[in-house]
C-alpha cells in the first residue's frame, strides 16, 4: 500500500515585517528588516532595546473583541494567522469531516505576558484580584484550542513545546497524523509573543542577544564574522496541511508537497548545540530518508541561522557533513536576518518561506552578511545581501532549540 501524500494548501502569518505571507515574502526578497526599537515597554535599563516587535496589530480584524480579551497575544497571533491560512486554502468546514480535521500549534514559551501581568496584580492588589482567565490565557495549548473552538474542529488538538524547534515539531507531528490516516486536514504551525519585560531580560541575562542598539536593522547577522547574538522577535506562522486526494477533490491550489520529517536530540547541553553539528546532521539525513530523496535533489536550505556563533558553526558543519562536495552547490539563507528570531514561531514562518521559494523561483537573501565567517564554509553560498533567482524543486527547513532539539522538514514541488 502506497504512502499517503501531504500537501500545503494555505499560508498565514503575523510578523513584525508583514502581516500576510505574500507581503512577507516580497519584503524578504527586498532585503527589508522588521527589527526596530521596542516601544511596548520601557527598555532604558536594558542592555538591549530592540526586537522584531509587532506594532499596530489589531486583533479585532480577526477575532471577536470579547473573545480576544480572553487570549494572550501569542494566541491572538495564532488565531489571526490561522484565519489567513484557512481563507487562503478555501476550506469550508461545513463540507469537511471535522473529526478528521485538527490543529497542532507549537510555542516555546506561551503566555509569558499574562504571567507578568497577573504577577504584578497579585503583588499590587492581592490574590483575589487575579483574573479567572489567567490560566486559559497563559497555557501553551490555548493557541490550538482556540483555533479549534473558532472553527468547530473535532480532530486531534494539542501543543508541541520544544523551544525554537516547536514549529517544526508541530508541523511534523501534523504531517505524521495525516500520513497515519487519522486526519485529512491539519492546521499547524507555531506562535510566540515573548517580546516582554521578562522575556527580553531573560535573554539579556543569558547574553544571547545582539546589543547593536545604535543600528537594530543590522543586528541580525547569521554567518557573519561580526555577529554578536540573535535578535528576539514575535509573531505566528500557520499552514494548512491536507491529504493530497482530499485537496484535489475540492480543487484546492497546492503550494508544495511536504515530503519528509525527522527529529533528534543532541543529548548534550540545555542551551548549546553539539559543536560538530552531528545531531543536526543526523536529522537532515533522516528527513532525506523519510522523503525518499537523494541529497543532490535538494536545491535550498532555509537555515535555522540565528546569528550566534555556536549555532552558525554547528549548523554549517552539519550541512557540510550531510552534503559533502555537493554543499557548495546549495543555496543556504537565513531569513532570521530580516525577521529576527521568533523562537517557537520561527520554523513555521520559515516553512512558509520555503513554499514561496518553490512557487516563485527566487531565494531571499541573508541580509547583513557582509563579512562571511569562513569557518562556516568559505565556498558555501549563503545568499549574501541580495536575492538569487533559481529553480527550486526541493527545500529543507531546519530548526533547532534549547534542550538539544533538532527538527527538519523537506518540501517539494508537486
JOTABEL-V220273 format. One record per pair of residues at least 4 apart in sequence whose ideal C-beta (glycine too) atoms are under 7 Angstrom apart, sorted by sequence separation. I is the first residue (numbers start at 0). J is the second residue. D is the distance in whole Angstrom. If there is no record, write none. Layout:
i = [I & I]
j = [J & J]
d = [D & D]
//
This chain:
i = [19 & 20 & 21 & 22 & 23 & 24 & 25 & 58 & 62 & 63 & 64 & 66 & 70 & 72 & 73 & 74 & 75 & 76 & 77 & 78 & 79 & 80 & 81 & 82 & 83 & 84 & 96 & 110 & 111 & 112 & 113 & 114 & 115 & 116 & 117 & 118 & 119 & 120 & 121 & 124 & 129 & 132 & 133 & 134 & 140 & 141 & 142 & 143 & 144 & 145 & 146 & 152 & 161 & 164 & 165 & 166 & 167 & 168 & 169 & 170 & 171 & 172 & 173 & 174 & 175 & 194 & 195 & 196 & 197 & 199 & 200 & 201 & 211 & 214 & 241 & 242 & 243 & 244 & 272 & 273 & 276 & 277 & 278 & 279 & 280 & 281 & 282 & 283 & 284 & 285 & 286 & 292 & 307 & 308 & 309 & 310 & 311 & 312 & 313 & 314 & 315 & 316 & 317 & 318 & 322 & 325 & 334 & 335 & 341 & 344 & 345 & 346 & 347 & 348 & 349 & 350 & 351 & 352 & 353 & 354 & 355 & 371 & 373 & 375 & 400 & 13 & 17 & 26 & 37 & 59 & 62 & 70 & 85 & 90 & 92 & 95 & 121 & 136 & 147 & 160 & 176 & 177 & 193 & 194 & 202 & 203 & 220 & 221 & 241 & 246 & 273 & 287 & 305 & 306 & 335 & 340 & 356 & 382 & 399 & 17 & 42 & 135 & 159 & 176 & 177 & 202 & 211 & 220 & 267 & 272 & 356 & 399 & 12 & 16 & 161 & 211 & 246 & 265 & 272 & 287 & 303 & 304 & 319 & 322 & 341 & 12 & 59 & 67 & 92 & 120 & 121 & 177 & 265 & 318 & 398 & 11 & 14 & 17 & 58 & 120 & 147 & 159 & 176 & 209 & 10 & 16 & 159 & 209 & 219 & 241 & 304 & 335 & 338 & 371 & 397 & 12 & 37 & 219 & 303 & 352 & 396 & 36 & 37 & 117 & 144 & 173 & 218 & 302 & 395 & 396 & 36 & 37 & 39 & 62 & 117 & 143 & 159 & 265 & 318 & 368 & 35 & 38 & 143 & 173 & 264 & 395 & 16 & 34 & 37 & 143 & 263 & 334 & 368 & 34 & 38 & 62 & 117 & 142 & 211 & 365 & 368 & 393 & 394 & 16 & 34 & 35 & 58 & 61 & 62 & 140 & 170 & 210 & 240 & 365 & 15 & 33 & 61 & 140 & 169 & 170 & 209 & 263 & 300 & 334 & 364 & 365 & 366 & 393 & 14 & 139 & 169 & 209 & 263 & 364 & 392 & 113 & 169 & 208 & 209 & 262 & 362 & 364 & 392 & 58 & 61 & 139 & 155 & 207 & 208 & 209 & 261 & 364 & 166 & 207 & 208 & 364 & 113 & 114 & 166 & 208 & 363 & 113 & 165 & 261 & 362 & 261 & 361 & 362 & 110 & 155 & 260 & 77 & 110 & 155 & 259 & 294 & 361 & 362 & 109 & 110 & 154 & 259 & 261 & 294 & 360 & 109 & 202 & 260 & 300 & 302 & 304 & 306 & 334 & 336 & 337 & 360 & 362 & 109 & 259 & 295 & 299 & 302 & 305 & 332 & 336 & 360 & 110 & 259 & 294 & 299 & 300 & 301 & 302 & 304 & 332 & 336 & 360 & 199 & 258 & 297 & 298 & 330 & 332 & 333 & 73 & 106 & 198 & 259 & 301 & 332 & 279 & 283 & 357 & 279 & 305 & 356 & 15 & 73 & 106 & 15 & 73 & 194 & 272 & 276 & 280 & 284 & 357 & 15 & 104 & 193 & 271 & 272 & 276 & 279 & 283 & 356 & 71 & 104 & 194 & 274 & 13 & 72 & 103 & 146 & 193 & 273 & 276 & 280 & 71 & 102 & 192 & 272 & 275 & 276 & 280 & 353 & 71 & 104 & 191 & 13 & 191 & 353 & 102 & 276 & 102 & 190 & 189 & 350 & 188 & 189 & 349 & 142 & 188 & 301 & 331 & 188 & 331 & 332 & 102 & 187 & 188 & 326 & 330 & 331 & 332 & 346 & 101 & 186 & 187 & 301 & 327 & 329 & 331 & 100 & 103 & 106 & 301 & 327 & 330 & 346 & 101 & 105 & 107 & 186 & 187 & 326 & 327 & 345 & 357 & 97 & 100 & 101 & 102 & 103 & 104 & 105 & 106 & 97 & 98 & 99 & 101 & 105 & 107 & 184 & 185 & 357 & 97 & 98 & 103 & 107 & 354 & 97 & 184 & 299 & 319 & 330 & 353 & 92 & 107 & 183 & 350 & 92 & 106 & 183 & 330 & 105 & 315 & 105 & 184 & 311 & 315 & 183 & 312 & 13 & 69 & 105 & 177 & 299 & 312 & 19 & 105 & 311 & 315 & 71 & 77 & 81 & 104 & 177 & 13 & 69 & 70 & 71 & 103 & 174 & 13 & 69 & 74 & 78 & 173 & 12 & 74 & 78 & 170 & 11 & 73 & 77 & 103 & 11 & 71 & 103 & 166 & 11 & 70 & 74 & 78 & 11 & 11 & 10 & 9 & 70 & 101 & 9 & 11 & 229 & 10 & 229 & 9 & 228 & 229 & 9 & 228 & 8 & 112 & 115 & 226 & 101 & 115 & 221 & 100 & 103 & 111 & 115 & 222 & 226 & 99 & 100 & 104 & 106 & 108 & 112 & 174 & 221 & 314 & 99 & 100 & 101 & 102 & 103 & 104 & 105 & 106 & 107 & 111 & 221 & 99 & 102 & 104 & 106 & 108 & 175 & 221 & 104 & 111 & 174 & 220 & 96 & 111 & 219 & 95 & 171 & 222 & 310 & 108 & 221 & 171 & 298 & 299 & 222 & 298 & 301 & 90 & 168 & 298 & 300 & 303 & 298 & 299 & 300 & 301 & 302 & 303 & 296 & 297 & 298 & 303 & 209 & 296 & 300 & 297 & 255 & 207 & 254 & 292 & 84 & 255 & 254 & 81 & 232 & 232 & 234 & 80 & 231 & 232 & 233 & 236 & 230 & 231 & 232 & 235 & 238 & 286 & 230 & 234 & 237 & 222 & 229 & 236 & 221 & 236 & 238 & 283 & 77 & 238 & 76 & 221 & 234 & 221 & 236 & 76 & 219 & 220 & 73 & 219 & 292 & 73 & 279 & 73 & 290 & 72 & 219 & 279 & 71 & 286 & 286 & 287 & 282 & 286 & 282 & 283 & 278 & 282 & 279 & 272 & 278 & 270 & 269 & 269 & 268 & 267 & 266 & 265 & 264 & 264 & 265 & 264 & 52 & 263 & 222 & 262 & 50 & 221 & 223 & 262 & 223 & 225 & 222 & 223 & 224 & 261 & 220 & 221 & 223 & 224 & 219 & 220 & 223 & 224 & 260 & 50 & 90 & 193 & 222 & 223 & 191 & 217 & 222 & 259 & 88 & 191 & 257 & 258 & 47 & 191 & 258 & 84 & 190 & 191 & 222 & 257 & 258 & 45 & 84 & 85 & 189 & 190 & 256 & 39 & 45 & 80 & 84 & 189 & 255 & 256 & 40 & 47 & 80 & 81 & 255 & 37 & 46 & 80 & 189 & 255 & 256 & 45 & 76 & 77 & 189 & 255 & 76 & 188 & 222 & 77 & 253 & 47 & 89 & 47 & 49 & 88 & 46 & 48 & 47 & 49 & 5 & 49 & 5 & 5 & 3 & 3 & 2 & 170 & 3 & 166 & 170 & 165 & 166 & 36 & 51 & 163 & 166 & 167 & 35 & 50 & 51 & 53 & 163 & 166 & 170 & 34 & 50 & 51 & 52 & 53 & 162 & 166 & 34 & 50 & 51 & 163 & 164 & 32 & 34 & 34 & 34 & 15 & 15 & 14 & 13 & 12 & 13 & 12 & 12 & 11 & 10 & 9 & 167 & 9 & 7 & 8 & 167 & 7 & 166 & 7 & 8 & 108 & 164 & 5 & 6 & 107 & 108 & 163 & 164 & 165 & 171 & 107 & 163 & 164 & 5 & 6 & 106 & 163 & 171 & 5 & 8 & 105 & 162 & 163 & 168 & 170 & 3 & 4 & 161 & 162 & 167 & 6 & 162 & 164 & 161 & 164 & 167 & 162 & 164 & 8 & 161 & 8 & 10 & 8 & 7 & 8 & 6 & 7 & 7 & 6 & 7 & 5 & 6 & 4 & 5 & 51 & 51 & 50 & 51 & 107 & 33 & 32 & 33 & 34 & 31 & 33 & 27 & 27 & 16 & 16 & 15 & 14 & 15 & 27 & 24 & 20 & 24 & 28 & 14 & 30 & 32 & 20 & 24 & 28 & 12 & 27 & 30 & 12 & 10 & 10 & 7 & 30 & 30 & 28 & 7 & 6]
j = [23 & 24 & 25 & 26 & 27 & 28 & 29 & 62 & 66 & 67 & 68 & 70 & 74 & 76 & 77 & 78 & 79 & 80 & 81 & 82 & 83 & 84 & 85 & 86 & 87 & 88 & 100 & 114 & 115 & 116 & 117 & 118 & 119 & 120 & 121 & 122 & 123 & 124 & 125 & 128 & 133 & 136 & 137 & 138 & 144 & 145 & 146 & 147 & 148 & 149 & 150 & 156 & 165 & 168 & 169 & 170 & 171 & 172 & 173 & 174 & 175 & 176 & 177 & 178 & 179 & 198 & 199 & 200 & 201 & 203 & 204 & 205 & 215 & 218 & 245 & 246 & 247 & 248 & 276 & 277 & 280 & 281 & 282 & 283 & 284 & 285 & 286 & 287 & 288 & 289 & 290 & 296 & 311 & 312 & 313 & 314 & 315 & 316 & 317 & 318 & 319 & 320 & 321 & 322 & 326 & 329 & 338 & 339 & 345 & 348 & 349 & 350 & 351 & 352 & 353 & 354 & 355 & 356 & 357 & 358 & 359 & 375 & 377 & 379 & 404 & 18 & 22 & 31 & 42 & 64 & 67 & 75 & 90 & 95 & 97 & 100 & 126 & 141 & 152 & 165 & 181 & 182 & 198 & 199 & 207 & 208 & 225 & 226 & 246 & 251 & 278 & 292 & 310 & 311 & 340 & 345 & 361 & 387 & 404 & 23 & 48 & 141 & 165 & 182 & 183 & 208 & 217 & 226 & 273 & 278 & 362 & 405 & 19 & 23 & 168 & 218 & 253 & 272 & 279 & 294 & 310 & 311 & 326 & 329 & 348 & 20 & 67 & 75 & 100 & 128 & 129 & 185 & 273 & 326 & 406 & 20 & 23 & 26 & 67 & 129 & 156 & 168 & 185 & 218 & 20 & 26 & 169 & 219 & 229 & 251 & 314 & 345 & 348 & 381 & 407 & 23 & 48 & 230 & 314 & 363 & 407 & 48 & 49 & 129 & 156 & 185 & 230 & 314 & 407 & 408 & 49 & 50 & 52 & 75 & 130 & 156 & 172 & 278 & 331 & 381 & 49 & 52 & 157 & 187 & 278 & 409 & 31 & 49 & 52 & 158 & 278 & 349 & 383 & 50 & 54 & 78 & 133 & 158 & 227 & 381 & 384 & 409 & 410 & 33 & 51 & 52 & 75 & 78 & 79 & 157 & 187 & 227 & 257 & 382 & 33 & 51 & 79 & 158 & 187 & 188 & 227 & 281 & 318 & 352 & 382 & 383 & 384 & 411 & 33 & 158 & 188 & 228 & 282 & 383 & 411 & 133 & 189 & 228 & 229 & 282 & 382 & 384 & 412 & 79 & 82 & 160 & 176 & 228 & 229 & 230 & 282 & 385 & 188 & 229 & 230 & 386 & 136 & 137 & 189 & 231 & 386 & 137 & 189 & 285 & 386 & 286 & 386 & 387 & 136 & 181 & 286 & 104 & 137 & 182 & 286 & 321 & 388 & 389 & 137 & 138 & 182 & 287 & 289 & 322 & 388 & 138 & 231 & 289 & 329 & 331 & 333 & 335 & 363 & 365 & 366 & 389 & 391 & 139 & 289 & 325 & 329 & 332 & 335 & 362 & 366 & 390 & 141 & 290 & 325 & 330 & 331 & 332 & 333 & 335 & 363 & 367 & 391 & 231 & 290 & 329 & 330 & 362 & 364 & 365 & 106 & 139 & 231 & 292 & 334 & 365 & 313 & 317 & 391 & 314 & 340 & 391 & 51 & 109 & 142 & 52 & 110 & 231 & 309 & 313 & 317 & 321 & 394 & 53 & 142 & 231 & 309 & 310 & 314 & 317 & 321 & 394 & 110 & 143 & 233 & 313 & 53 & 112 & 143 & 186 & 233 & 313 & 316 & 320 & 112 & 143 & 233 & 313 & 316 & 317 & 321 & 394 & 113 & 146 & 233 & 56 & 234 & 396 & 146 & 320 & 147 & 235 & 235 & 396 & 235 & 236 & 396 & 190 & 236 & 349 & 379 & 237 & 380 & 381 & 152 & 237 & 238 & 376 & 380 & 381 & 382 & 396 & 152 & 237 & 238 & 352 & 378 & 380 & 382 & 152 & 155 & 158 & 353 & 379 & 382 & 398 & 154 & 158 & 160 & 239 & 240 & 379 & 380 & 398 & 410 & 151 & 154 & 155 & 156 & 157 & 158 & 159 & 160 & 152 & 153 & 154 & 156 & 160 & 162 & 239 & 240 & 412 & 153 & 154 & 159 & 163 & 410 & 154 & 241 & 356 & 376 & 387 & 410 & 150 & 165 & 241 & 408 & 151 & 165 & 242 & 389 & 165 & 375 & 166 & 245 & 372 & 376 & 245 & 374 & 76 & 132 & 168 & 240 & 362 & 375 & 83 & 169 & 375 & 379 & 136 & 142 & 146 & 169 & 242 & 79 & 135 & 136 & 137 & 169 & 240 & 80 & 136 & 141 & 145 & 240 & 80 & 142 & 146 & 238 & 80 & 142 & 146 & 172 & 81 & 141 & 173 & 236 & 82 & 141 & 145 & 149 & 83 & 84 & 84 & 84 & 145 & 176 & 85 & 87 & 305 & 87 & 306 & 87 & 306 & 307 & 88 & 307 & 88 & 192 & 195 & 306 & 182 & 196 & 302 & 182 & 185 & 193 & 197 & 304 & 308 & 182 & 183 & 187 & 189 & 191 & 195 & 257 & 304 & 397 & 183 & 184 & 185 & 186 & 187 & 188 & 189 & 190 & 191 & 195 & 305 & 184 & 187 & 189 & 191 & 193 & 260 & 306 & 190 & 197 & 260 & 306 & 183 & 198 & 306 & 184 & 260 & 311 & 399 & 198 & 311 & 262 & 389 & 391 & 315 & 391 & 394 & 184 & 262 & 392 & 394 & 397 & 393 & 394 & 395 & 396 & 397 & 398 & 392 & 393 & 394 & 399 & 306 & 393 & 397 & 395 & 354 & 307 & 354 & 393 & 186 & 357 & 358 & 186 & 338 & 339 & 341 & 188 & 339 & 340 & 341 & 344 & 339 & 340 & 341 & 344 & 347 & 395 & 340 & 344 & 347 & 333 & 340 & 347 & 333 & 348 & 350 & 395 & 190 & 351 & 190 & 335 & 348 & 336 & 351 & 192 & 335 & 336 & 190 & 336 & 409 & 191 & 397 & 192 & 409 & 192 & 339 & 399 & 192 & 407 & 408 & 409 & 405 & 409 & 406 & 407 & 403 & 407 & 405 & 399 & 405 & 401 & 401 & 402 & 403 & 403 & 403 & 403 & 403 & 404 & 405 & 405 & 194 & 405 & 365 & 405 & 194 & 365 & 367 & 406 & 368 & 370 & 368 & 369 & 370 & 407 & 367 & 368 & 370 & 371 & 367 & 368 & 371 & 372 & 408 & 199 & 239 & 342 & 371 & 372 & 341 & 367 & 372 & 409 & 239 & 342 & 408 & 409 & 199 & 343 & 410 & 237 & 343 & 344 & 375 & 410 & 411 & 199 & 238 & 239 & 343 & 344 & 410 & 194 & 200 & 235 & 239 & 344 & 410 & 411 & 196 & 203 & 236 & 237 & 411 & 194 & 203 & 237 & 346 & 412 & 413 & 203 & 234 & 235 & 347 & 413 & 235 & 347 & 381 & 237 & 413 & 208 & 251 & 210 & 212 & 251 & 210 & 212 & 212 & 215 & 174 & 218 & 177 & 178 & 177 & 178 & 178 & 346 & 180 & 343 & 347 & 343 & 344 & 215 & 230 & 342 & 345 & 346 & 215 & 230 & 231 & 233 & 343 & 346 & 350 & 215 & 231 & 232 & 233 & 234 & 343 & 347 & 216 & 232 & 233 & 345 & 346 & 216 & 218 & 219 & 230 & 232 & 234 & 234 & 234 & 234 & 235 & 235 & 236 & 237 & 238 & 238 & 396 & 239 & 238 & 239 & 398 & 239 & 398 & 240 & 241 & 342 & 398 & 240 & 241 & 342 & 343 & 398 & 399 & 400 & 406 & 343 & 399 & 400 & 242 & 243 & 343 & 400 & 408 & 243 & 246 & 343 & 400 & 401 & 406 & 408 & 242 & 243 & 400 & 401 & 406 & 246 & 402 & 404 & 402 & 405 & 408 & 404 & 406 & 251 & 404 & 252 & 254 & 253 & 253 & 254 & 253 & 254 & 255 & 256 & 257 & 256 & 257 & 256 & 257 & 338 & 339 & 339 & 341 & 400 & 337 & 337 & 338 & 339 & 337 & 339 & 334 & 337 & 337 & 338 & 338 & 338 & 339 & 352 & 352 & 351 & 355 & 361 & 348 & 364 & 366 & 355 & 359 & 363 & 348 & 363 & 366 & 351 & 351 & 354 & 354 & 384 & 385 & 386 & 410 & 413]
d = [7 & 6 & 7 & 6 & 6 & 6 & 6 & 5 & 6 & 7 & 7 & 7 & 4 & 6 & 7 & 6 & 6 & 6 & 6 & 6 & 7 & 6 & 6 & 6 & 6 & 6 & 7 & 6 & 6 & 6 & 6 & 6 & 7 & 6 & 6 & 7 & 6 & 6 & 7 & 4 & 6 & 5 & 6 & 6 & 5 & 6 & 7 & 6 & 6 & 6 & 7 & 7 & 5 & 5 & 6 & 6 & 6 & 6 & 6 & 6 & 6 & 6 & 7 & 6 & 6 & 6 & 7 & 6 & 6 & 6 & 6 & 7 & 6 & 7 & 5 & 7 & 6 & 6 & 7 & 5 & 6 & 6 & 7 & 7 & 6 & 6 & 6 & 6 & 7 & 6 & 6 & 5 & 7 & 6 & 6 & 6 & 6 & 6 & 6 & 7 & 7 & 6 & 6 & 6 & 4 & 7 & 6 & 6 & 4 & 6 & 6 & 6 & 7 & 7 & 7 & 7 & 6 & 6 & 7 & 6 & 6 & 7 & 4 & 6 & 4 & 6 & 4 & 4 & 5 & 5 & 4 & 5 & 5 & 7 & 6 & 6 & 5 & 7 & 4 & 6 & 5 & 5 & 4 & 7 & 5 & 6 & 6 & 7 & 4 & 4 & 5 & 5 & 5 & 7 & 5 & 6 & 7 & 6 & 6 & 4 & 4 & 6 & 5 & 5 & 7 & 5 & 6 & 4 & 5 & 7 & 6 & 5 & 7 & 6 & 5 & 4 & 6 & 6 & 7 & 6 & 6 & 7 & 5 & 6 & 6 & 5 & 7 & 6 & 7 & 5 & 6 & 6 & 5 & 6 & 5 & 6 & 6 & 5 & 4 & 6 & 5 & 4 & 6 & 4 & 4 & 5 & 4 & 7 & 7 & 7 & 7 & 7 & 6 & 7 & 5 & 6 & 6 & 4 & 6 & 7 & 7 & 6 & 6 & 5 & 6 & 4 & 5 & 6 & 6 & 5 & 5 & 5 & 6 & 6 & 6 & 5 & 6 & 4 & 6 & 6 & 6 & 7 & 6 & 4 & 7 & 5 & 7 & 6 & 5 & 6 & 5 & 6 & 4 & 7 & 7 & 6 & 5 & 7 & 7 & 5 & 6 & 7 & 6 & 3 & 5 & 7 & 5 & 6 & 7 & 6 & 5 & 6 & 6 & 5 & 4 & 5 & 4 & 4 & 5 & 7 & 5 & 5 & 7 & 5 & 5 & 6 & 6 & 5 & 6 & 5 & 6 & 4 & 5 & 6 & 6 & 6 & 6 & 5 & 7 & 7 & 6 & 5 & 5 & 7 & 5 & 5 & 6 & 6 & 6 & 6 & 5 & 5 & 6 & 6 & 7 & 5 & 4 & 6 & 3 & 6 & 6 & 4 & 5 & 3 & 6 & 4 & 5 & 5 & 5 & 7 & 6 & 5 & 3 & 6 & 4 & 6 & 5 & 6 & 6 & 7 & 5 & 6 & 6 & 5 & 6 & 7 & 6 & 6 & 6 & 5 & 3 & 7 & 6 & 5 & 6 & 6 & 7 & 4 & 4 & 5 & 7 & 7 & 6 & 6 & 4 & 5 & 7 & 3 & 6 & 5 & 5 & 7 & 5 & 5 & 6 & 5 & 7 & 6 & 4 & 6 & 7 & 5 & 6 & 5 & 6 & 5 & 7 & 7 & 6 & 5 & 6 & 7 & 5 & 6 & 6 & 5 & 4 & 6 & 6 & 6 & 6 & 6 & 6 & 4 & 4 & 6 & 6 & 5 & 4 & 7 & 5 & 6 & 6 & 4 & 5 & 6 & 4 & 4 & 5 & 6 & 7 & 6 & 6 & 6 & 6 & 6 & 4 & 4 & 6 & 4 & 5 & 4 & 6 & 3 & 5 & 4 & 5 & 7 & 6 & 7 & 7 & 5 & 5 & 7 & 5 & 4 & 7 & 5 & 7 & 6 & 5 & 5 & 5 & 5 & 6 & 4 & 6 & 6 & 6 & 7 & 6 & 7 & 5 & 5 & 4 & 6 & 6 & 6 & 6 & 6 & 4 & 7 & 7 & 5 & 7 & 6 & 5 & 6 & 5 & 4 & 3 & 7 & 6 & 6 & 6 & 6 & 7 & 6 & 7 & 6 & 5 & 4 & 5 & 6 & 6 & 4 & 6 & 5 & 5 & 6 & 5 & 7 & 5 & 7 & 5 & 5 & 5 & 6 & 6 & 6 & 6 & 7 & 5 & 6 & 6 & 6 & 6 & 5 & 5 & 7 & 6 & 6 & 6 & 5 & 6 & 3 & 4 & 5 & 7 & 7 & 5 & 4 & 6 & 5 & 5 & 6 & 6 & 6 & 6 & 6 & 4 & 6 & 7 & 5 & 4 & 5 & 6 & 5 & 5 & 6 & 6 & 6 & 5 & 6 & 5 & 7 & 5 & 5 & 5 & 5 & 5 & 6 & 7 & 4 & 6 & 7 & 5 & 6 & 7 & 5 & 7 & 7 & 7 & 5 & 6 & 3 & 3 & 6 & 4 & 6 & 7 & 6 & 6 & 4 & 6 & 5 & 4 & 7 & 6 & 3 & 6 & 4 & 6 & 6 & 5 & 5 & 6 & 7 & 7 & 6 & 5 & 6 & 7 & 7 & 5 & 7 & 6 & 6 & 6 & 5 & 5 & 4 & 7 & 5 & 4 & 5 & 4 & 5 & 6 & 4 & 5 & 6 & 5 & 7 & 7 & 7 & 7 & 6 & 5 & 7 & 4 & 6 & 6 & 5 & 5 & 7 & 5 & 5 & 6 & 4 & 5 & 7 & 7 & 6 & 6 & 7 & 5 & 7 & 4 & 7 & 7 & 6 & 6 & 7 & 5 & 6 & 4 & 5 & 5 & 6 & 5 & 7 & 5 & 7 & 5 & 7 & 5 & 7 & 6 & 5 & 7 & 4 & 6 & 7 & 5 & 6 & 6 & 6 & 3 & 5 & 7 & 6 & 6 & 6 & 6 & 4 & 6 & 5 & 5 & 7 & 7 & 6 & 5 & 7 & 7 & 5 & 3 & 4 & 4 & 6 & 6 & 4 & 6 & 5 & 6 & 7 & 5 & 5 & 6 & 6 & 7 & 5 & 5 & 7 & 6 & 7 & 4 & 4 & 4 & 6 & 6 & 7 & 4 & 7 & 7 & 4 & 5 & 7 & 5 & 7 & 5 & 5 & 6 & 5 & 5 & 6 & 6 & 7 & 6 & 6 & 3 & 5 & 6 & 7 & 7 & 5 & 5 & 6 & 7 & 5 & 6 & 6 & 5 & 5 & 6 & 6 & 6 & 4 & 5 & 4 & 7 & 6 & 7 & 6 & 7 & 7 & 4 & 5 & 7 & 7 & 6 & 6 & 6 & 5 & 5 & 6 & 4 & 4 & 4 & 7 & 5 & 7 & 5 & 6 & 5 & 7 & 4 & 5 & 5 & 5 & 6 & 6 & 7 & 5 & 5 & 6 & 7 & 7 & 4 & 5 & 4 & 4 & 5 & 5 & 5 & 6 & 5 & 6 & 7 & 5 & 4 & 6 & 6 & 4 & 6 & 6 & 5 & 4 & 6 & 4 & 3 & 5 & 7 & 6 & 5 & 6 & 6 & 6 & 6 & 6 & 5 & 7 & 4 & 5 & 7 & 5 & 6 & 6 & 5 & 6 & 7 & 7 & 6 & 7 & 4 & 6 & 6 & 6 & 5 & 6 & 4 & 6 & 6 & 7 & 6 & 7 & 3 & 6 & 5 & 5 & 3 & 7 & 6 & 7 & 4 & 5 & 6 & 6 & 6 & 7 & 4 & 6 & 6 & 5 & 6 & 7 & 4 & 5 & 7 & 5 & 7 & 5 & 5 & 6 & 6 & 7 & 3 & 5 & 5 & 4 & 7 & 6 & 6 & 5 & 7 & 5 & 5 & 6 & 4 & 7 & 6 & 6 & 7 & 6 & 3 & 7 & 4 & 6 & 5 & 4 & 4 & 6 & 7 & 5 & 5 & 3 & 7 & 5 & 6 & 6 & 4 & 5 & 4 & 4 & 5 & 5 & 4 & 6 & 7 & 6 & 6 & 4 & 4 & 4 & 7 & 7 & 6 & 7 & 7 & 5 & 4 & 5 & 5 & 6 & 7 & 7 & 6 & 5 & 6 & 3 & 6 & 7 & 7 & 6 & 5 & 6 & 5 & 6 & 7 & 5 & 5 & 6 & 6 & 7 & 6 & 7 & 7 & 7 & 5 & 4 & 6 & 6 & 6 & 7 & 7 & 7 & 5 & 6 & 4 & 5 & 6 & 5 & 6 & 5 & 7 & 7 & 5 & 7 & 6]
//
